[in-house]
Structure formats: structure tokens, C-alpha cells
Amino acid sequence: MDKDRERSIRLTSGEISNLWTSYMNDTMAACGIKYFLAKVEDAQVKSVLEYALELSHNHVKRIKQFFSEEQFPIPIGFTEEDVEANAPRLYSDKFFLLYMVNMGRFGLSSYSIALSTSSRADIREFYSECIASTTELFNKATEAMQEKGLHVRPPSIPTPSQAEMVHDQSFFGNFLNIGKKRPLLAVEINNLAYNIERNTLGKSLIMGFSQVAQTKEVRQYFERGRDIAQKHIEIFSEMLTNEHLQAPMTWDSEVTDSTTPPFSDKLMMYHVSGLIAAGMGQYGMAASTSPRGDLTAMYARLSVELGDYANDGANIMIQNGWLEKPPQTVDREALAKA
């Protein structure tokens, strides 16, 4: 189809939603990376951050073009008002690198969904480019982690002697965590290790946020999030240690004692809401690929806890005028009564 003709087709609700979310995330990321670049000392880490900032700026520019062509209002997102690059260092260079690895993972996941739910050729091309460049970012950050001896691989398991079939229902266990349980599957081990790693990053990030939050309510909210992350880390770690498997390392020592805010409370609250959403999604995926009933029940229980925490955070954002409304359809009933 001719490109001009293709662009004349209106964006679908999915394309609008994906672009809007990408704009919010990239403007937030640009603020964070700008601060990181003002503090970074390691040349290799700096190179990764510079590449990431270039990607975020390019994404924002392209999305603005899409919205302008559609005469769709540009989101507010996050601006220079949400970051103070001159604030003292809050995180170490090691933490910056770990953050970029996980930013790459999050981007690959979200861009893949955006691509698969897009129809217009130009939007599909945009998200295909996002996936390619984010893959490069993830690889750059991961290689730097490995070269610096910071990359911790998930636990390994012995190579089985032969393929086997499941012979009875005990393979699935039960939801009440009663009785003898079969050993963890490789996919279950990977899910547990990944969720520990994500929570250790989240805990350290939120711990820093709790030190610099400007209001008591937000500070207490972050402290609660820090404690929830620690609780989940302990639950997942116990699952691995019970199988004599090593849990991933923590990163709390990479947070300084600074109490000067480099970011606005609005930006930090949005960031935490994004972590919660990603966490709930990951727990859902882990539950769906974990045949053992007690693991499925555990992920469901922890997801409910995250949901309650997310709801309280949304209320704080609404009360302070920090929650930007995502695109939505019109209220037909209200129009009919006008």
C-alpha cells in the first residue's frame, strides 16, 4: 500500500495507546538518564547511557510527529522540571548499568507487544526499529555487566540423562502447599531468579526514592514499597535455597545516603507505578508457566498485594494532580444526555 495512503488511515485505539505509553516512558527515561550522565564516572557505562538517551530522544521526536499528523494532543509526560541534574549522586555507576539492562528488558517486552498490536505500516516500522535499537542497548549493557564481573547468571541444573514423560498428577502438586513437592522445573527456577533480580533492582531504586521524596505521604509510600519488594525477594529466595540453588545478589549498597531529590515526586511515583505494572505482568507470566500449584497460588497472592499497593499509589497521584489521563473513547451516554 502507498505510504501516503497508509498514513491517511486513522490510528487504531491500540496504536494510540502504545504511542502514548511509549511517550510517557521515554520522556521519563530521558529525565533519569540525563541525571545519570551528570554523575557517571565510568567511560563504558557513560557510553551505554549516551546511547540510551539518544534512543529516548529519537522515540519522543517520532511519536510527536505521529501525534501531530493525527492532530492528537501531545501528552504532557515529563520535562526538565522533573529532573535536577545537579543534585548529589544517589546511585552508583554499577546501579546505572543494572538499571539500563532492565530498561532494555522492559523495552523489548513492551515494544514487542506494541508491534504485534499495530496495523499501520509506519507504526509497525517504528516499533520494529525500537526493538532493533533496544536489542543493541540491552546487549551493550549486558556485555558491560559481564566485562565488569557484575552479571549474575541464573542458577544452572544438572543435565538429565534422558527425556521423561509425566506419569501422575503429583507433578502439579496442590494450591495449599501441603505435602511433598517435586523439584523445581528449569522454567520455574528461571522465573524465580528473574523475579528476585527485578525486585532487588526495584527495592534499591525505591529505597533511594524514599530518601529524597519531598512529602511525607510519598516517602512513606516508597518505604512501604521497599518493604514489599524485600518480602517478595525473601519468598522467592527461600524457594531457591530449599532446592540448594543460589539466589541473585542484592544492590542496596549501590544507593548513597543523599537526601537531595534529583527527580520530582511526580516522576518517581509514575516510575514506581510502572514497576508495579511490570511486576504484576511478570508474576502472571510466571504463574502461567509454573505447573506446580503452590507456585501458581503464590504468584496470585503476591499479585493481589501489588494490586493493592498500586491502587494506593494511584490515589496519591490523583490527589496531587500527577496522574495524566490515558487516551479514552467518548462517553456516548453523556453525549446523548447533553
Secondary structure as a PSIPRED ss2 file (coil, helix, strand):
# PSIPRED VFORMAT (PSIPRED V4.0)

   1 M C   1.000  0.000  0.000
   2 D C   1.000  0.000  0.000
   3 K H   0.000  1.000  0.000
   4 D H   0.000  1.000  0.000
   5 R H   0.000  1.000  0.000
   6 E H   0.000  1.000  0.000
   7 R H   0.000  1.000  0.000
   8 S C   1.000  0.000  0.000
   9 I C   1.000  0.000  0.000
  10 R C   1.000  0.000  0.000
  11 L C   1.000  0.000  0.000
  12 T C   1.000  0.000  0.000
  13 S H   0.000  1.000  0.000
  14 G H   0.000  1.000  0.000
  15 E H   0.000  1.000  0.000
  16 I H   0.000  1.000  0.000
  17 S H   0.000  1.000  0.000
  18 N H   0.000  1.000  0.000
  19 L H   0.000  1.000  0.000
  20 W H   0.000  1.000  0.000
  21 T H   0.000  1.000  0.000
  22 S H   0.000  1.000  0.000
  23 Y H   0.000  1.000  0.000
  24 M H   0.000  1.000  0.000
  25 N H   0.000  1.000  0.000
  26 D H   0.000  1.000  0.000
  27 T H   0.000  1.000  0.000
  28 M H   0.000  1.000  0.000
  29 A H   0.000  1.000  0.000
  30 A H   0.000  1.000  0.000
  31 C H   0.000  1.000  0.000
  32 G H   0.000  1.000  0.000
  33 I H   0.000  1.000  0.000
  34 K H   0.000  1.000  0.000
  35 Y H   0.000  1.000  0.000
  36 F H   0.000  1.000  0.000
  37 L H   0.000  1.000  0.000
  38 A H   0.000  1.000  0.000
  39 K H   0.000  1.000  0.000
  40 V C   1.000  0.000  0.000
  41 E C   1.000  0.000  0.000
  42 D C   1.000  0.000  0.000
  43 A H   0.000  1.000  0.000
  44 Q H   0.000  1.000  0.000
  45 V H   0.000  1.000  0.000
  46 K H   0.000  1.000  0.000
  47 S H   0.000  1.000  0.000
  48 V H   0.000  1.000  0.000
  49 L H   0.000  1.000  0.000
  50 E H   0.000  1.000  0.000
  51 Y H   0.000  1.000  0.000
  52 A H   0.000  1.000  0.000
  53 L H   0.000  1.000  0.000
  54 E H   0.000  1.000  0.000
  55 L H   0.000  1.000  0.000
  56 S H   0.000  1.000  0.000
  57 H H   0.000  1.000  0.000
  58 N H   0.000  1.000  0.000
  59 H H   0.000  1.000  0.000
  60 V H   0.000  1.000  0.000
  61 K H   0.000  1.000  0.000
  62 R H   0.000  1.000  0.000
  63 I H   0.000  1.000  0.000
  64 K H   0.000  1.000  0.000
  65 Q H   0.000  1.000  0.000
  66 F H   0.000  1.000  0.000
  67 F H   0.000  1.000  0.000
  68 S H   0.000  1.000  0.000
  69 E H   0.000  1.000  0.000
  70 E C   1.000  0.000  0.000
  71 Q C   1.000  0.000  0.000
  72 F C   1.000  0.000  0.000
  73 P C   1.000  0.000  0.000
  74 I C   1.000  0.000  0.000
  75 P C   1.000  0.000  0.000
  76 I C   1.000  0.000  0.000
  77 G C   1.000  0.000  0.000
  78 F C   1.000  0.000  0.000
  79 T C   1.000  0.000  0.000
  80 E H   0.000  1.000  0.000
  81 E H   0.000  1.000  0.000
  82 D H   0.000  1.000  0.000
  83 V E   0.000  0.000  1.000
  84 E C   1.000  0.000  0.000
  85 A C   1.000  0.000  0.000
  86 N C   1.000  0.000  0.000
  87 A C   1.000  0.000  0.000
  88 P C   1.000  0.000  0.000
  89 R C   1.000  0.000  0.000
  90 L C   1.000  0.000  0.000
  91 Y E   0.000  0.000  1.000
  92 S C   1.000  0.000  0.000
  93 D H   0.000  1.000  0.000
  94 K H   0.000  1.000  0.000
  95 F H   0.000  1.000  0.000
  96 F H   0.000  1.000  0.000
  97 L H   0.000  1.000  0.000
  98 L H   0.000  1.000  0.000
  99 Y H   0.000  1.000  0.000
 100 M H   0.000  1.000  0.000
 101 V H   0.000  1.000  0.000
 102 N H   0.000  1.000  0.000
 103 M H   0.000  1.000  0.000
 104 G H   0.000  1.000  0.000
 105 R H   0.000  1.000  0.000
 106 F H   0.000  1.000  0.000
 107 G H   0.000  1.000  0.000
 108 L H   0.000  1.000  0.000
 109 S H   0.000  1.000  0.000
 110 S H   0.000  1.000  0.000
 111 Y H   0.000  1.000  0.000
 112 S H   0.000  1.000  0.000
 113 I H   0.000  1.000  0.000
 114 A H   0.000  1.000  0.000
 115 L H   0.000  1.000  0.000
 116 S H   0.000  1.000  0.000
 117 T C   1.000  0.000  0.000
 118 S C   1.000  0.000  0.000
 119 S C   1.000  0.000  0.000
 120 R C   1.000  0.000  0.000
 121 A H   0.000  1.000  0.000
 122 D H   0.000  1.000  0.000
 123 I H   0.000  1.000  0.000
 124 R H   0.000  1.000  0.000
 125 E H   0.000  1.000  0.000
 126 F H   0.000  1.000  0.000
 127 Y H   0.000  1.000  0.000
 128 S H   0.000  1.000  0.000
 129 E H   0.000  1.000  0.000
 130 C H   0.000  1.000  0.000
 131 I H   0.000  1.000  0.000
 132 A H   0.000  1.000  0.000
 133 S H   0.000  1.000  0.000
 134 T H   0.000  1.000  0.000
 135 T H   0.000  1.000  0.000
 136 E H   0.000  1.000  0.000
 137 L H   0.000  1.000  0.000
 138 F H   0.000  1.000  0.000
 139 N H   0.000  1.000  0.000
 140 K H   0.000  1.000  0.000
 141 A H   0.000  1.000  0.000
 142 T H   0.000  1.000  0.000
 143 E H   0.000  1.000  0.000
 144 A H   0.000  1.000  0.000
 145 M H   0.000  1.000  0.000
 146 Q H   0.000  1.000  0.000
 147 E H   0.000  1.000  0.000
 148 K C   1.000  0.000  0.000
 149 G C   1.000  0.000  0.000
 150 L C   1.000  0.000  0.000
 151 H C   1.000  0.000  0.000
 152 V C   1.000  0.000  0.000
 153 R C   1.000  0.000  0.000
 154 P C   1.000  0.000  0.000
 155 P C   1.000  0.000  0.000
 156 S C   1.000  0.000  0.000
 157 I C   1.000  0.000  0.000
 158 P C   1.000  0.000  0.000
 159 T C   1.000  0.000  0.000
 160 P C   1.000  0.000  0.000
 161 S C   1.000  0.000  0.000
 162 Q C   1.000  0.000  0.000
 163 A C   1.000  0.000  0.000
 164 E C   1.000  0.000  0.000
 165 M C   1.000  0.000  0.000
 166 V C   1.000  0.000  0.000
 167 H C   1.000  0.000  0.000
 168 D C   1.000  0.000  0.000
 169 Q H   0.000  1.000  0.000
 170 S H   0.000  1.000  0.000
 171 F H   0.000  1.000  0.000
 172 F H   0.000  1.000  0.000
 173 G C   1.000  0.000  0.000
 174 N C   1.000  0.000  0.000
 175 F C   1.000  0.000  0.000
 176 L C   1.000  0.000  0.000
 177 N C   1.000  0.000  0.000
 178 I C   1.000  0.000  0.000
 179 G C   1.000  0.000  0.000
 180 K C   1.000  0.000  0.000
 181 K C   1.000  0.000  0.000
 182 R C   1.000  0.000  0.000
 183 P C   1.000  0.000  0.000
 184 L C   1.000  0.000  0.000
 185 L C   1.000  0.000  0.000
 186 A H   0.000  1.000  0.000
 187 V H   0.000  1.000  0.000
 188 E H   0.000  1.000  0.000
 189 I H   0.000  1.000  0.000
 190 N H   0.000  1.000  0.000
 191 N H   0.000  1.000  0.000
 192 L H   0.000  1.000  0.000
 193 A H   0.000  1.000  0.000
 194 Y H   0.000  1.000  0.000
 195 N H   0.000  1.000  0.000
 196 I H   0.000  1.000  0.000
 197 E H   0.000  1.000  0.000
 198 R H   0.000  1.000  0.000
 199 N H   0.000  1.000  0.000
 200 T H   0.000  1.000  0.000
 201 L H   0.000  1.000  0.000
 202 G H   0.000  1.000  0.000
 203 K H   0.000  1.000  0.000
 204 S H   0.000  1.000  0.000
 205 L H   0.000  1.000  0.000
 206 I H   0.000  1.000  0.000
 207 M H   0.000  1.000  0.000
 208 G H   0.000  1.000  0.000
 209 F H   0.000  1.000  0.000
 210 S H   0.000  1.000  0.000
 211 Q H   0.000  1.000  0.000
 212 V H   0.000  1.000  0.000
 213 A C   1.000  0.000  0.000
 214 Q C   1.000  0.000  0.000
 215 T C   1.000  0.000  0.000
 216 K H   0.000  1.000  0.000
 217 E H   0.000  1.000  0.000
 218 V H   0.000  1.000  0.000
 219 R H   0.000  1.000  0.000
 220 Q H   0.000  1.000  0.000
 221 Y H   0.000  1.000  0.000
 222 F H   0.000  1.000  0.000
 223 E H   0.000  1.000  0.000
 224 R H   0.000  1.000  0.000
 225 G H   0.000  1.000  0.000
 226 R H   0.000  1.000  0.000
 227 D H   0.000  1.000  0.000
 228 I H   0.000  1.000  0.000
 229 A H   0.000  1.000  0.000
 230 Q H   0.000  1.000  0.000
 231 K H   0.000  1.000  0.000
 232 H H   0.000  1.000  0.000
 233 I H   0.000  1.000  0.000
 234 E H   0.000  1.000  0.000
 235 I H   0.000  1.000  0.000
 236 F H   0.000  1.000  0.000
 237 S H   0.000  1.000  0.000
 238 E H   0.000  1.000  0.000
 239 M H   0.000  1.000  0.000
 240 L H   0.000  1.000  0.000
 241 T H   0.000  1.000  0.000
 242 N C   1.000  0.000  0.000
 243 E C   1.000  0.000  0.000
 244 H C   1.000  0.000  0.000
 245 L C   1.000  0.000  0.000
 246 Q C   1.000  0.000  0.000
 247 A C   1.000  0.000  0.000
 248 P C   1.000  0.000  0.000
 249 M C   1.000  0.000  0.000
 250 T C   1.000  0.000  0.000
 251 W C   1.000  0.000  0.000
 252 D H   0.000  1.000  0.000
 253 S H   0.000  1.000  0.000
 254 E H   0.000  1.000  0.000
 255 V E   0.000  0.000  1.000
 256 T C   1.000  0.000  0.000
 257 D C   1.000  0.000  0.000
 258 S C   1.000  0.000  0.000
 259 T C   1.000  0.000  0.000
 260 T C   1.000  0.000  0.000
 261 P C   1.000  0.000  0.000
 262 P C   1.000  0.000  0.000
 263 F E   0.000  0.000  1.000
 264 S C   1.000  0.000  0.000
 265 D H   0.000  1.000  0.000
 266 K H   0.000  1.000  0.000
 267 L H   0.000  1.000  0.000
 268 M H   0.000  1.000  0.000
 269 M H   0.000  1.000  0.000
 270 Y H   0.000  1.000  0.000
 271 H H   0.000  1.000  0.000
 272 V H   0.000  1.000  0.000
 273 S H   0.000  1.000  0.000
 274 G H   0.000  1.000  0.000
 275 L H   0.000  1.000  0.000
 276 I H   0.000  1.000  0.000
 277 A H   0.000  1.000  0.000
 278 A H   0.000  1.000  0.000
 279 G H   0.000  1.000  0.000
 280 M H   0.000  1.000  0.000
 281 G H   0.000  1.000  0.000
 282 Q H   0.000  1.000  0.000
 283 Y H   0.000  1.000  0.000
 284 G H   0.000  1.000  0.000
 285 M H   0.000  1.000  0.000
 286 A H   0.000  1.000  0.000
 287 A H   0.000  1.000  0.000
 288 S H   0.000  1.000  0.000
 289 T C   1.000  0.000  0.000
 290 S C   1.000  0.000  0.000
 291 P C   1.000  0.000  0.000
 292 R C   1.000  0.000  0.000
 293 G H   0.000  1.000  0.000
 294 D H   0.000  1.000  0.000
 295 L H   0.000  1.000  0.000
 296 T H   0.000  1.000  0.000
 297 A H   0.000  1.000  0.000
 298 M H   0.000  1.000  0.000
 299 Y H   0.000  1.000  0.000
 300 A H   0.000  1.000  0.000
 301 R H   0.000  1.000  0.000
 302 L H   0.000  1.000  0.000
 303 S H   0.000  1.000  0.000
 304 V H   0.000  1.000  0.000
 305 E H   0.000  1.000  0.000
 306 L H   0.000  1.000  0.000
 307 G H   0.000  1.000  0.000
 308 D H   0.000  1.000  0.000
 309 Y H   0.000  1.000  0.000
 310 A H   0.000  1.000  0.000
 311 N H   0.000  1.000  0.000
 312 D H   0.000  1.000  0.000
 313 G H   0.000  1.000  0.000
 314 A H   0.000  1.000  0.000
 315 N H   0.000  1.000  0.000
 316 I H   0.000  1.000  0.000
 317 M H   0.000  1.000  0.000
 318 I H   0.000  1.000  0.000
 319 Q H   0.000  1.000  0.000
 320 N C   1.000  0.000  0.000
 321 G C   1.000  0.000  0.000
 322 W C   1.000  0.000  0.000
 323 L C   1.000  0.000  0.000
 324 E C   1.000  0.000  0.000
 325 K C   1.000  0.000  0.000
 326 P C   1.000  0.000  0.000
 327 P C   1.000  0.000  0.000
 328 Q C   1.000  0.000  0.000
 329 T C   1.000  0.000  0.000
 330 V C   1.000  0.000  0.000
 331 D C   1.000  0.000  0.000
 332 R H   0.000  1.000  0.000
 333 E H   0.000  1.000  0.000
 334 A H   0.000  1.000  0.000
 335 L H   0.000  1.000  0.000
 336 A H   0.000  1.000  0.000
 337 K H   0.000  1.000  0.000
 338 A C   1.000  0.000  0.000
